[in-house]
Amino acid sequence: MPIDAVTNVPAPVTEPPLGYAPGSPERAGLERRLDDLAGRHTSLPMVIGGERRLGGGERTELAQPHHHAAKLGVLGAATAADVRAAVDAALAAGREWRELPFDERAAVFLRAADLLAGPWRETLVAATVLGQSKSVQQAEADAVCALADRWRGDAHAARLLLARQPVSGPGGWNRADHRPLEGFVCAITPADSTADAGSLPTAPALLGNTVLWKPAPAQTLAAHLTMLLLEEAGLPPGVVNLVTGDGQAVTEVALRDPALAGLHFAGSTGVLRRLWREIGVNIARYRGFPRIVGTAGGGDFLLAHPSAEPAAVRTALIRGAFAYQGQGRSALSRAYLPRGLWRRIRDDFLGEVDELTVGDVTDPSNFMGALIDGRAFADAVGAIERAEADPGVQVLAGGQHDDAIGWFVRPTVLLGGTDRYGGCAGPLLAVRVYEDARWEEALERVGADQPDGRPSGSVFGRDRSALAGAVERLRFAADDLRVNGGPSGGGGTAATARGLARWTSTRSVEETFTPPTDYVHPHMEWSPE
């Protein structure tokens, strides 16, 4: 119910992660939930206009990547008719949703964040562990902390956006109406992050848009449960419509629909380019000009100055390259190290890499799990085999792989090949060693080796002059540059008021309190003199 008040959205507070230590209540609760989800064969339906039904196309069994004989459930690929129904449901829900006051829309996602951090916590962590083969710590950071932070942060940032109003002069009142886009938004989300999958469709919805959401097939279990959570939080039917499968029908129907108002995407550079091309080809069909908001990554780098702290660099290399099997878009795949530092850390670093545990992530003692599916496994194995046959590359650690039980690949370190293997997905790190006196050349090399897309990067060092110079020189080498810090754990960028503004179409409303009553201007008046 609307109220006459200018309200303050609760200030977002970072969700603290749970530790899941042996004997802790959260550890016991998670183990029960893992057993429950693993022991059932869940139907993973689409949700269109609040109705649940399996996609009408080919059925796919969703497997645990670390134990691919264990099936989690079945999903059906969305057909053209399914996607058409989802578009129609989004358009039908549009008017009522956008006319709902902002406070009521924000309350849905604020409540969803509290449900996620409370009674739904173990469920989403367990689904991310089982379906995406993330470790317990990675799943907690991604599926709970990052997603709850985004839902809360989006609500706060959106209120700041709506409060942005123009200055009014004497005799009038200027206002900005931050309208939703006209039509529907298509959100296509990746397998590597439950936080991205949950926040990409809800950010446009918060601003009054209705959404068609197509998650990656391997992420369908967590996506399905996220949708149930949003419904419990009070999200009305038709505001977010979940379709499943490989996405071919989404391209054929949704991206060619005249009412398409925007695309929200996170994933690979190649897929983003294909979708962008599809929208460009169909530009004459649309009622307006669809907004395209895409995040694509890969090939992230770490550059160390000779003054860098060895232990910090060693830790950043291991966590950045091998956490979540190197599959996240913020995963580190190329490193540039000065020779003096490399000599100091090489043996310890390679020894720690060899000691990393790889296996079933339902066992919390394992650092790494499996690759997400057979295709990702084949891609990683193919890159390793090419590196082994490459005379310019030396395999220093890892290289082993086995898909008998799960899609497992050992963490692999290459000496050389940053220009050829720096963008490969999977637990593969290419190291380039430079002479300590050639810092400027190393800076140039980072940009020269850059793969497709706009990666993230890290610079390590204690020399402030060198760090300042690197920040400037690498200004266009990375969209996200961290100084003496490792990769972000959320798997994406936090929403801001500026980012949310992309899902609005601002209208100017100008009111004049005392309008003129005569068309004659003073200079037009006749004077006998």
FIDOBA-508291 format. One record per residue (C-alpha): residue number from 1; residue in one letter; x, y, z. Coordinates in steps of 0.02 Angstrom, whole numbers, plus 50000, padded with zeros to 5 digits. Each point is the difference from the previous one (the first is absolute). Layout:
<recs>
@num NUM residuo A x X y Y z Z
...
</recs>
This chain:
<recs>
@num 1 residuo M x 50000 y 50000 z 50000
@num 2 residuo P x 50074 y 50169 z 49950
@num 3 residuo I x 50039 y 50122 z 50139
@num 4 residuo D x 50033 y 50187 z 49998
@num 5 residuo A x 50183 y 49996 z 50046
@num 6 residuo V x 50172 y 50014 z 49924
@num 7 residuo T x 50077 y 49845 z 50076
@num 8 residuo N x 50178 y 49945 z 50033
@num 9 residuo V x 50045 y 49826 z 49939
@num 10 residuo P x 50101 y 49907 z 50133
@num 11 residuo A x 50185 y 50029 z 49975
@num 12 residuo P x 50080 y 49841 z 49930
@num 13 residuo V x 50111 y 49904 z 50119
@num 14 residuo T x 50120 y 49868 z 49934
@num 15 residuo E x 49935 y 49825 z 50036
@num 16 residuo P x 50130 y 49910 z 50108
@num 17 residuo P x 50048 y 49826 z 49939
@num 18 residuo L x 49979 y 49848 z 50110
@num 19 residuo G x 50152 y 49891 z 50030
@num 20 residuo Y x 49924 y 49824 z 49995
@num 21 residuo A x 50132 y 49938 z 50120
@num 22 residuo P x 49988 y 49818 z 50057
@num 23 residuo G x 49872 y 49984 z 50139
@num 24 residuo S x 49916 y 50167 z 49961
@num 25 residuo P x 49810 y 50012 z 49983
@num 26 residuo E x 50014 y 50066 z 49822
@num 27 residuo R x 50111 y 49853 z 49951
@num 28 residuo A x 49874 y 49874 z 50065
@num 29 residuo G x 49856 y 50091 z 49916
@num 30 residuo L x 50090 y 50008 z 49833
@num 31 residuo E x 50045 y 49816 z 50004
@num 32 residuo R x 49817 y 49956 z 50026
@num 33 residuo R x 49949 y 50113 z 49855
@num 34 residuo L x 50134 y 49928 z 49886
@num 35 residuo D x 49937 y 49824 z 50036
@num 36 residuo D x 49821 y 50056 z 49969
@num 37 residuo L x 50032 y 50083 z 49832
@num 38 residuo A x 50118 y 49863 z 49941
@num 39 residuo G x 49876 y 49866 z 50048
@num 40 residuo R x 49853 y 50067 z 49903
@num 41 residuo H x 49974 y 50013 z 49812
@num 42 residuo T x 49928 y 50174 z 49982
@num 43 residuo S x 49889 y 50057 z 49859
@num 44 residuo L x 50071 y 50166 z 49941
@num 45 residuo P x 49855 y 50087 z 49914
@num 46 residuo M x 49987 y 50168 z 49918
@num 47 residuo V x 49900 y 50135 z 50091
@num 48 residuo I x 49893 y 50101 z 49880
@num 49 residuo G x 49870 y 50119 z 50068
@num 50 residuo G x 50011 y 49909 z 50166
@num 51 residuo E x 49962 y 49831 z 49922
@num 52 residuo R x 50126 y 49857 z 50005
@num 53 residuo R x 50025 y 49880 z 49857
@num 54 residuo L x 50144 y 49910 z 49919
@num 55 residuo G x 50067 y 50072 z 49839
@num 56 residuo G x 49920 y 49918 z 49850
@num 57 residuo G x 50164 y 49954 z 49916
@num 58 residuo E x 50135 y 49871 z 50028
@num 59 residuo R x 50020 y 49934 z 50177
@num 60 residuo T x 50169 y 50018 z 50084
@num 61 residuo E x 50060 y 49914 z 50159
@num 62 residuo L x 50095 y 50121 z 50113
@num 63 residuo A x 50152 y 49913 z 50073
@num 64 residuo Q x 50118 y 50039 z 50143
@num 65 residuo P x 50161 y 50053 z 49910
@num 66 residuo H x 50109 y 49910 z 50129
@num 67 residuo H x 49894 y 49841 z 49988
@num 68 residuo H x 49917 y 50004 z 49831
@num 69 residuo A x 49911 y 49834 z 50025
@num 70 residuo A x 49899 y 50084 z 50140
@num 71 residuo K x 49853 y 50093 z 49926
@num 72 residuo L x 49923 y 50149 z 50088
@num 73 residuo G x 49846 y 50021 z 49893
@num 74 residuo V x 49928 y 50022 z 49827
@num 75 residuo L x 49966 y 50156 z 49899
@num 76 residuo G x 49918 y 50027 z 49832
@num 77 residuo A x 50066 y 50116 z 49867
@num 78 residuo A x 49885 y 50147 z 49970
@num 79 residuo T x 49916 y 49995 z 49830
@num 80 residuo A x 49953 y 50151 z 49895
@num 81 residuo A x 49823 y 49986 z 50070
@num 82 residuo D x 50068 y 49999 z 50178
@num 83 residuo V x 50103 y 50157 z 49970
@num 84 residuo R x 49852 y 50083 z 49915
@num 85 residuo A x 49895 y 49963 z 50155
@num 86 residuo A x 50136 y 50072 z 50113
@num 87 residuo V x 50009 y 50161 z 49898
@num 88 residuo D x 49811 y 50016 z 50004
@num 89 residuo A x 49997 y 49971 z 50188
@num 90 residuo A x 50133 y 50134 z 50028
@num 91 residuo L x 49905 y 50126 z 49894
@num 92 residuo A x 49836 y 49959 z 50085
@num 93 residuo A x 50075 y 50028 z 50173
@num 94 residuo G x 50086 y 50162 z 49949
@num 95 residuo R x 49869 y 50130 z 50037
@num 96 residuo E x 49954 y 49941 z 50174
@num 97 residuo W x 50182 y 49976 z 50051
@num 98 residuo R x 50062 y 50169 z 49939
@num 99 residuo E x 49853 y 50089 z 50083
@num 100 residuo L x 50043 y 49921 z 50167
@num 101 residuo P x 50092 y 50130 z 50107
@num 102 residuo F x 50188 y 49979 z 50008
@num 103 residuo D x 49995 y 49962 z 50187
@num 104 residuo E x 49888 y 49850 z 49968
@num 105 residuo R x 50114 y 49933 z 49863
@num 106 residuo A x 50156 y 50028 z 50106
@num 107 residuo A x 49920 y 49911 z 50147
@num 108 residuo V x 49988 y 49840 z 49897
@num 109 residuo F x 50188 y 49993 z 49972
@num 110 residuo L x 50046 y 50059 z 50174
@num 111 residuo R x 49894 y 49858 z 50069
@num 112 residuo A x 50079 y 49880 z 49876
@num 113 residuo A x 50172 y 50049 z 50066
@num 114 residuo D x 49947 y 49963 z 50179
@num 115 residuo L x 49921 y 49835 z 49949
@num 116 residuo L x 50161 y 49953 z 49910
@num 117 residuo A x 50108 y 50044 z 50150
@num 118 residuo G x 49880 y 49907 z 50114
@num 119 residuo P x 49891 y 49848 z 49965
@num 120 residuo W x 50053 y 49979 z 49818
@num 121 residuo R x 50187 y 50011 z 50032
@num 122 residuo E x 50041 y 49816 z 50011
@num 123 residuo T x 49890 y 49961 z 49850
@num 124 residuo L x 50086 y 50120 z 49880
@num 125 residuo V x 50173 y 49954 z 50063
@num 126 residuo A x 49963 y 49814 z 49978
@num 127 residuo A x 49927 y 50027 z 49826
@num 128 residuo T x 50155 y 50098 z 49946
@num 129 residuo V x 50117 y 49868 z 50072
@num 130 residuo L x 49909 y 49856 z 49915
@num 131 residuo G x 49951 y 50081 z 49836
@num 132 residuo Q x 50152 y 50108 z 49966
@num 133 residuo S x 50136 y 49903 z 50096
@num 134 residuo K x 50050 y 50149 z 50106
@num 135 residuo S x 50083 y 49972 z 50167
@num 136 residuo V x 49898 y 50041 z 50155
@num 137 residuo Q x 50097 y 50162 z 50027
@num 138 residuo Q x 49979 y 50053 z 49818
@num 139 residuo A x 49815 y 49958 z 50001
@num 140 residuo E x 49972 y 50097 z 50162
@num 141 residuo A x 50090 y 50152 z 49931
@num 142 residuo D x 49909 y 49994 z 49833
@num 143 residuo A x 49826 y 49931 z 50026
@num 144 residuo V x 49967 y 50086 z 50167
@num 145 residuo C x 50116 y 50145 z 50040
@num 146 residuo A x 50021 y 50073 z 49826
@num 147 residuo L x 49818 y 49978 z 49949
@num 148 residuo A x 49929 y 50069 z 50163
@num 149 residuo D x 50120 y 50147 z 49989
@num 150 residuo R x 49943 y 50037 z 49823
@num 151 residuo W x 49815 y 49993 z 50040
@num 152 residuo R x 50023 y 50117 z 50147
@num 153 residuo G x 50124 y 50111 z 49908
@num 154 residuo D x 49888 y 50013 z 49848
@num 155 residuo A x 49852 y 50059 z 50104
@num 156 residuo H x 50106 y 50133 z 50085
@num 157 residuo A x 50081 y 50057 z 49837
@num 158 residuo A x 49832 y 50007 z 49911
@num 159 residuo R x 49931 y 50116 z 50134
@num 160 residuo L x 50149 y 50116 z 49973
@num 161 residuo L x 49966 y 49994 z 49813
@num 162 residuo L x 49818 y 50050 z 50021
@num 163 residuo A x 50053 y 50143 z 50114
@num 164 residuo R x 50104 y 50077 z 49861
@num 165 residuo Q x 49895 y 50148 z 49949
@num 166 residuo P x 50038 y 50157 z 49898
@num 167 residuo V x 50014 y 50174 z 50074
@num 168 residuo S x 49845 y 50109 z 49984
@num 169 residuo G x 50004 y 50187 z 49976
@num 170 residuo P x 49873 y 50132 z 50055
@num 171 residuo G x 49824 y 49975 z 49937
@num 172 residuo G x 50013 y 49817 z 49956
@num 173 residuo W x 50038 y 49822 z 50052
@num 174 residuo N x 50111 y 49880 z 49903
@num 175 residuo R x 49986 y 49814 z 50034
@num 176 residuo A x 50078 y 49842 z 49930
@num 177 residuo D x 49888 y 49848 z 49979
@num 178 residuo H x 50112 y 49845 z 50000
@num 179 residuo R x 49886 y 49887 z 49899
@num 180 residuo P x 50032 y 49817 z 49963
@num 181 residuo L x 50040 y 49953 z 49822
@num 182 residuo E x 49855 y 49972 z 49881
@num 183 residuo G x 49987 y 49814 z 49966
@num 184 residuo F x 50091 y 49856 z 50085
@num 185 residuo V x 50180 y 49962 z 50049
@num 186 residuo C x 50087 y 49836 z 49956
@num 187 residuo A x 50126 y 49941 z 50131
@num 188 residuo I x 50122 y 49862 z 49947
@num 189 residuo T x 50108 y 49941 z 50145
@num 190 residuo P x 50156 y 49892 z 50020
@num 191 residuo A x 50041 y 49837 z 50089
@num 192 residuo D x 50147 y 50066 z 50100
@num 193 residuo S x 49905 y 50112 z 50123
@num 194 residuo T x 49837 y 49978 z 50093
@num 195 residuo A x 50013 y 50184 z 50050
@num 196 residuo D x 50006 y 50056 z 49819
@num 197 residuo A x 49859 y 49882 z 49954
@num 198 residuo G x 49890 y 50068 z 50138
@num 199 residuo S x 50040 y 50185 z 49980
@num 200 residuo L x 49998 y 50023 z 49812
@num 201 residuo P x 49811 y 49973 z 49983
@num 202 residuo T x 49955 y 50089 z 50163
@num 203 residuo A x 50096 y 50163 z 49971
@num 204 residuo P x 49889 y 50051 z 49853
@num 205 residuo A x 49846 y 49935 z 50093
@num 206 residuo L x 50037 y 50113 z 50149
@num 207 residuo L x 49985 y 50152 z 49885
@num 208 residuo G x 49828 y 49944 z 49939
@num 209 residuo N x 50048 y 49891 z 49850
@num 210 residuo T x 49936 y 49824 z 49969
@num 211 residuo V x 50124 y 49867 z 49950
@num 212 residuo L x 50028 y 49839 z 49905
@num 213 residuo W x 50141 y 49905 z 50088
@num 214 residuo K x 50101 y 49863 z 49916
@num 215 residuo P x 50132 y 49925 z 50116
@num 216 residuo A x 50142 y 49888 z 49941
@num 217 residuo P x 49942 y 49817 z 49998
@num 218 residuo A x 50132 y 49946 z 50126
@num 219 residuo Q x 49939 y 50132 z 50123
@num 220 residuo T x 49817 y 49952 z 49986
@num 221 residuo L x 49984 y 49920 z 50173
@num 222 residuo A x 50055 y 50157 z 50092
@num 223 residuo A x 49901 y 50109 z 49879
@num 224 residuo H x 49842 y 49899 z 50030
@num 225 residuo L x 50020 y 50017 z 50189
@num 226 residuo T x 50038 y 50186 z 49984
@num 227 residuo M x 49836 y 50020 z 49907
@num 228 residuo L x 49907 y 49911 z 50141
@num 229 residuo L x 50084 y 50114 z 50126
@num 230 residuo L x 49946 y 50156 z 49903
@num 231 residuo E x 49821 y 49936 z 49994
@num 232 residuo E x 50003 y 49976 z 50189
@num 233 residuo A x 50066 y 50178 z 50016
@num 234 residuo G x 49843 y 50063 z 49912
@num 235 residuo L x 50054 y 50020 z 49818
@num 236 residuo P x 49839 y 50005 z 49898
@num 237 residuo P x 49971 y 49877 z 49857
@num 238 residuo G x 50068 y 50054 z 49833
@num 239 residuo V x 50128 y 50124 z 50064
@num 240 residuo V x 50143 y 49876 z 49976
@num 241 residuo N x 49967 y 49854 z 49883
@num 242 residuo L x 50124 y 49856 z 50006
@num 243 residuo V x 50031 y 49897 z 49843
@num 244 residuo T x 50123 y 49855 z 49992
@num 245 residuo G x 50111 y 49915 z 49873
@num 246 residuo D x 50135 y 50049 z 49877
@num 247 residuo G x 49925 y 50168 z 49950
@num 248 residuo Q x 49977 y 49973 z 49814
@num 249 residuo A x 49814 y 50041 z 50012
@num 250 residuo V x 50040 y 50156 z 50100
@num 251 residuo T x 50106 y 50064 z 49856
@num 252 residuo E x 49869 y 49953 z 49871
@num 253 residuo V x 49852 y 50074 z 50091
@num 254 residuo A x 50044 y 50122 z 50140
@num 255 residuo L x 50144 y 50090 z 49914
@num 256 residuo R x 49894 y 50026 z 49845
@num 257 residuo D x 49844 y 50061 z 50090
@num 258 residuo P x 49954 y 50183 z 49966
@num 259 residuo A x 49972 y 50027 z 50187
@num 260 residuo L x 50180 y 49955 z 50049
@num 261 residuo A x 50059 y 50146 z 50106
@num 262 residuo G x 50165 y 49934 z 50065
@num 263 residuo L x 50124 y 49858 z 50018
@num 264 residuo H x 50089 y 49967 z 50166
@num 265 residuo F x 50140 y 49875 z 49974
@num 266 residuo A x 50149 y 49925 z 50087
@num 267 residuo G x 50107 y 49866 z 49920
@num 268 residuo S x 50128 y 49975 z 49864
@num 269 residuo T x 50056 y 50132 z 49877
@num 270 residuo G x 49954 y 49891 z 49852
@num 271 residuo V x 49819 y 49976 z 50056
@num 272 residuo L x 49981 y 50185 z 50040
@num 273 residuo R x 50059 y 50045 z 49826
@num 274 residuo R x 49879 y 49877 z 49922
@num 275 residuo L x 49853 y 50070 z 50098
@num 276 residuo W x 50052 y 50178 z 49961
@num 277 residuo R x 50009 y 49955 z 49816
@num 278 residuo E x 49826 y 49922 z 50008
@num 279 residuo I x 49927 y 50158 z 50074
@num 280 residuo G x 50089 y 50106 z 49870
@num 281 residuo V x 49932 y 49897 z 49857
@num 282 residuo N x 49824 y 50022 z 50068
@num 283 residuo I x 50014 y 50183 z 50049
@num 284 residuo A x 49862 y 50054 z 49878
@num 285 residuo R x 49877 y 49882 z 50085
@num 286 residuo Y x 50004 y 50083 z 50170
@num 287 residuo R x 49887 y 50137 z 50064
@num 288 residuo G x 50151 y 50084 z 50077
@num 289 residuo F x 50185 y 49969 z 50017
@num 290 residuo P x 50033 y 49856 z 50121
@num 291 residuo R x 50125 y 50031 z 50138
@num 292 residuo I x 50143 y 49875 z 50002
@num 293 residuo V x 50087 y 49979 z 50167
@num 294 residuo G x 50129 y 49862 z 49990
@num 295 residuo T x 50143 y 49937 z 50107
@num 296 residuo A x 50127 y 49887 z 49918
@num 297 residuo G x 50169 y 49951 z 50067
@num 298 residuo G x 50140 y 49876 z 49995
@num 299 residuo G x 50187 y 50013 z 49992
@num 300 residuo D x 50021 y 50095 z 50163
@num 301 residuo F x 50179 y 50047 z 50042
@num 302 residuo L x 50114 y 50025 z 50149
@num 303 residuo L x 50152 y 50114 z 49981
@num 304 residuo A x 50128 y 50004 z 50140
@num 305 residuo H x 50130 y 50136 z 50024
@num 306 residuo P x 50172 y 49950 z 50069
@num 307 residuo S x 49948 y 50083 z 50164
@num 308 residuo A x 49848 y 49887 z 50023
@num 309 residuo E x 49976 y 49896 z 50157
@num 310 residuo P x 50039 y 49818 z 49951
@num 311 residuo A x 49873 y 49917 z 50115
@num 312 residuo A x 49860 y 50114 z 49939
@num 313 residuo V x 50040 y 49964 z 49818
@num 314 residuo R x 50011 y 49812 z 50029
@num 315 residuo T x 49830 y 49998 z 50087
@num 316 residuo A x 49919 y 50108 z 49866
@num 317 residuo L x 50064 y 49885 z 49863
@num 318 residuo I x 49926 y 49844 z 50081
@num 319 residuo R x 49834 y 50075 z 50050
@num 320 residuo G x 49979 y 50099 z 49841
@num 321 residuo A x 50044 y 49863 z 49877
@num 322 residuo F x 49932 y 49845 z 50083
@num 323 residuo A x 49850 y 50048 z 50109
@num 324 residuo Y x 49844 y 49928 z 49918
@num 325 residuo Q x 50114 y 49908 z 49878
@num 326 residuo G x 50043 y 50162 z 49911
@num 327 residuo Q x 49826 y 50012 z 49924
@num 328 residuo G x 49941 y 50168 z 50065
@num 329 residuo R x 50007 y 50153 z 49888
@num 330 residuo S x 50118 y 50076 z 50130
@num 331 residuo A x 50115 y 49849 z 49996
@num 332 residuo L x 50185 y 50034 z 49980
@num 333 residuo S x 50078 y 49920 z 49846
@num 334 residuo R x 50163 y 50097 z 49969
@num 335 residuo A x 50133 y 50067 z 50116
@num 336 residuo Y x 50150 y 50114 z 49970
@num 337 residuo L x 50134 y 49979 z 50132
@num 338 residuo P x 50174 y 50077 z 50020
@num 339 residuo R x 50140 y 49873 z 49995
@num 340 residuo G x 50062 y 50038 z 50176
@num 341 residuo L x 49827 y 49975 z 50075
@num 342 residuo W x 49971 y 49843 z 49895
@num 343 residuo R x 50159 y 49923 z 50067
@num 344 residuo R x 49943 y 50033 z 50178
@num 345 residuo I x 49824 y 49928 z 49983
@num 346 residuo R x 50016 y 49869 z 49862
@num 347 residuo D x 50033 y 49844 z 50102
@num 348 residuo D x 49878 y 50042 z 50140
@num 349 residuo F x 49866 y 50053 z 49874
@num 350 residuo L x 50014 y 49843 z 49894
@num 351 residuo G x 50005 y 49893 z 50156
@num 352 residuo E x 49838 y 50077 z 50063
@num 353 residuo V x 49919 y 49976 z 49829
@num 354 residuo D x 50045 y 49815 z 50002
@num 355 residuo E x 49924 y 49985 z 50175
@num 356 residuo L x 49832 y 50076 z 49953
@num 357 residuo T x 49862 y 49873 z 50028
@num 358 residuo V x 49881 y 49965 z 49856
@num 359 residuo G x 49843 y 49896 z 50019
@num 360 residuo D x 49820 y 49992 z 50056
@num 361 residuo V x 49955 y 50172 z 50070
@num 362 residuo T x 49874 y 49925 z 50120
@num 363 residuo D x 50158 y 49957 z 50096
@num 364 residuo P x 50048 y 50173 z 50070
@num 365 residuo S x 50183 y 49951 z 50011
@num 366 residuo N x 50017 y 50012 z 49810
@num 367 residuo F x 50062 y 50166 z 49932
@num 368 residuo M x 49942 y 49966 z 49821
@num 369 residuo G x 49856 y 49909 z 49920
@num 370 residuo A x 49961 y 49952 z 49821
@num 371 residuo L x 49975 y 50100 z 49842
@num 372 residuo I x 49819 y 50044 z 49967
@num 373 residuo D x 49968 y 49878 z 49857
@num 374 residuo G x 50077 y 49889 z 49868
@num 375 residuo R x 50025 y 50142 z 49877
@num 376 residuo A x 50097 y 50104 z 50125
@num 377 residuo F x 50104 y 49846 z 50042
@num 378 residuo A x 50040 y 49970 z 49816
@num 379 residuo D x 50049 y 50182 z 49976
@num 380 residuo A x 50119 y 49997 z 50149
@num 381 residuo V x 50077 y 49834 z 49950
@num 382 residuo G x 50023 y 50062 z 49822
@num 383 residuo A x 50093 y 50155 z 50063
@num 384 residuo I x 50113 y 49893 z 50109
@num 385 residuo E x 50040 y 49882 z 49857
@num 386 residuo R x 50042 y 50146 z 49886
@num 387 residuo A x 50113 y 50074 z 50135
@num 388 residuo E x 50089 y 49832 z 50024
@num 389 residuo A x 50039 y 49996 z 49814
@num 390 residuo D x 50051 y 50184 z 49993
@num 391 residuo P x 50191 y 50019 z 49993
@num 392 residuo G x 49986 y 50173 z 50076
@num 393 residuo V x 49910 y 49940 z 50156
@num 394 residuo Q x 50054 y 49897 z 50149
@num 395 residuo V x 49871 y 49912 z 50110
@num 396 residuo L x 50061 y 50029 z 50178
@num 397 residuo A x 49856 y 49924 z 50098
@num 398 residuo G x 49841 y 49903 z 49970
@num 399 residuo G x 49936 y 49951 z 49830
@num 400 residuo Q x 49913 y 49842 z 50060
@num 401 residuo H x 49815 y 49975 z 49965
@num 402 residuo D x 49869 y 49864 z 50026
@num 403 residuo D x 49815 y 49995 z 49955
@num 404 residuo A x 49960 y 49824 z 50061
@num 405 residuo I x 49899 y 50062 z 50149
@num 406 residuo G x 49996 y 50188 z 49980
@num 407 residuo W x 50075 y 50129 z 49882
@num 408 residuo F x 50161 y 50023 z 50098
@num 409 residuo V x 50155 y 50094 z 49942
@num 410 residuo R x 50151 y 50028 z 50112
@num 411 residuo P x 50058 y 50181 z 50023
@num 412 residuo T x 50125 y 50032 z 49863
@num 413 residuo V x 50142 y 50127 z 49992
@num 414 residuo L x 50086 y 50044 z 49836
@num 415 residuo L x 50161 y 50096 z 49978
@num 416 residuo G x 49973 y 50105 z 49845
@num 417 residuo G x 49851 y 50012 z 49884
@num 418 residuo T x 49913 y 50148 z 50080
@num 419 residuo D x 49952 y 50059 z 49825
@num 420 residuo R x 49930 y 49830 z 49948
@num 421 residuo Y x 49928 y 49922 z 50158
@num 422 residuo G x 49958 y 50154 z 50102
@num 423 residuo G x 49816 y 49995 z 49955
@num 424 residuo C x 49969 y 49813 z 50022
@num 425 residuo A x 49863 y 49954 z 50123
@num 426 residuo G x 50040 y 49874 z 50135
@num 427 residuo P x 50137 y 49979 z 50129
@num 428 residuo L x 50139 y 50057 z 49883
@num 429 residuo L x 50125 y 50138 z 50045
@num 430 residuo A x 50131 y 50064 z 49878
@num 431 residuo V x 50149 y 50089 z 50079
@num 432 residuo R x 50116 y 50120 z 49911
@num 433 residuo V x 50163 y 50045 z 50088
@num 434 residuo Y x 50079 y 50169 z 49962
@num 435 residuo E x 50166 y 50076 z 50051
@num 436 residuo D x 49986 y 50110 z 50155
@num 437 residuo A x 50066 y 50153 z 49908
@num 438 residuo R x 49869 y 49985 z 49863
@num 439 residuo W x 49844 y 50056 z 50094
@num 440 residuo E x 49945 y 50115 z 49858
@num 441 residuo E x 50010 y 49857 z 49875
@num 442 residuo A x 49896 y 49891 z 50116
@num 443 residuo L x 49865 y 50134 z 50002
@num 444 residuo E x 49998 y 50001 z 49811
@num 445 residuo R x 49993 y 49810 z 49993
@num 446 residuo V x 49842 y 49992 z 50107
@num 447 residuo G x 49906 y 50099 z 49870
@num 448 residuo A x 50077 y 49907 z 49853
@num 449 residuo D x 49945 y 49831 z 50068
@num 450 residuo Q x 49822 y 50057 z 50037
@num 451 residuo P x 49871 y 49874 z 49936
@num 452 residuo D x 49827 y 50044 z 49934
@num 453 residuo G x 49890 y 50095 z 50119
@num 454 residuo R x 50046 y 50115 z 50144
@num 455 residuo P x 50082 y 49900 z 50139
@num 456 residuo S x 50033 y 50044 z 50181
@num 457 residuo G x 50174 y 50018 z 50069
@num 458 residuo S x 50108 y 50015 z 50155
@num 459 residuo V x 50161 y 50095 z 50030
@num 460 residuo F x 50111 y 49956 z 50148
@num 461 residuo G x 50141 y 50105 z 50071
@num 462 residuo R x 50057 y 50114 z 50141
@num 463 residuo D x 50081 y 50135 z 49892
@num 464 residuo R x 49868 y 50138 z 49995
@num 465 residuo S x 50073 y 50082 z 49846
@num 466 residuo A x 49998 y 49835 z 49905
@num 467 residuo L x 49821 y 49963 z 50056
@num 468 residuo A x 49939 y 50173 z 49949
@num 469 residuo G x 50082 y 49981 z 49831
@num 470 residuo A x 49923 y 49828 z 49975
@num 471 residuo V x 49825 y 50062 z 50043
@num 472 residuo E x 50019 y 50134 z 49866
@num 473 residuo R x 50083 y 49891 z 49868
@num 474 residuo L x 49872 y 49860 z 50021
@num 475 residuo R x 49851 y 50118 z 49996
@num 476 residuo F x 49923 y 49914 z 49849
@num 477 residuo A x 50073 y 49826 z 50029
@num 478 residuo A x 49867 y 49952 z 50128
@num 479 residuo D x 49827 y 50055 z 50053
@num 480 residuo D x 50037 y 49949 z 50179
@num 481 residuo L x 50177 y 50030 z 50064
@num 482 residuo R x 50050 y 49951 z 50176
@num 483 residuo V x 50158 y 50057 z 50088
@num 484 residuo N x 50077 y 49871 z 50117
@num 485 residuo G x 49837 y 49906 z 50000
@num 486 residuo G x 49941 y 49835 z 49930
@num 487 residuo P x 49847 y 49965 z 49893
@num 488 residuo S x 49828 y 50047 z 50061
@num 489 residuo G x 49899 y 49856 z 50068
@num 490 residuo G x 49828 y 50051 z 49940
@num 491 residuo G x 50026 y 49963 z 49817
@num 492 residuo G x 49941 y 50168 z 49934
@num 493 residuo T x 49988 y 50186 z 50030
@num 494 residuo A x 49891 y 50072 z 50136
@num 495 residuo A x 49852 y 50101 z 49938
@num 496 residuo T x 50007 y 50187 z 50022
@num 497 residuo A x 49876 y 50140 z 49969
@num 498 residuo R x 50088 y 50033 z 49835
@num 499 residuo G x 49983 y 49819 z 49946
@num 500 residuo L x 49818 y 49989 z 50050
@num 501 residuo A x 49964 y 50158 z 49899
@num 502 residuo R x 50022 y 49895 z 49844
@num 503 residuo W x 49834 y 49917 z 50040
@num 504 residuo T x 49907 y 50166 z 50004
@num 505 residuo S x 49940 y 50122 z 49868
@num 506 residuo T x 50000 y 50170 z 50083
@num 507 residuo R x 49861 y 50121 z 49955
@num 508 residuo S x 50011 y 50185 z 50037
@num 509 residuo V x 49846 y 50080 z 50077
@num 510 residuo E x 50005 y 50190 z 50002
@num 511 residuo E x 49861 y 50097 z 50084
@num 512 residuo T x 49975 y 50189 z 49988
@num 513 residuo F x 49901 y 50072 z 50146
@num 514 residuo T x 49948 y 50165 z 49915
@num 515 residuo P x 49997 y 49973 z 49812
@num 516 residuo P x 50000 y 50153 z 49885
@num 517 residuo T x 49830 y 50060 z 49938
@num 518 residuo D x 50056 y 50106 z 49851
@num 519 residuo Y x 50111 y 49951 z 49855
@num 520 residuo V x 50072 y 50176 z 49986
@num 521 residuo H x 50177 y 50021 z 50064
@num 522 residuo P x 50056 y 50166 z 50079
@num 523 residuo H x 50110 y 50044 z 49851
@num 524 residuo M x 49849 y 49988 z 49887
@num 525 residuo E x 49900 y 50134 z 50091
@num 526 residuo W x 49975 y 50161 z 49900
@num 527 residuo S x 50064 y 50164 z 50069
@num 528 residuo P x 49956 y 50172 z 49926
@num 529 residuo E x 50177 y 50056 z 50033
</recs>
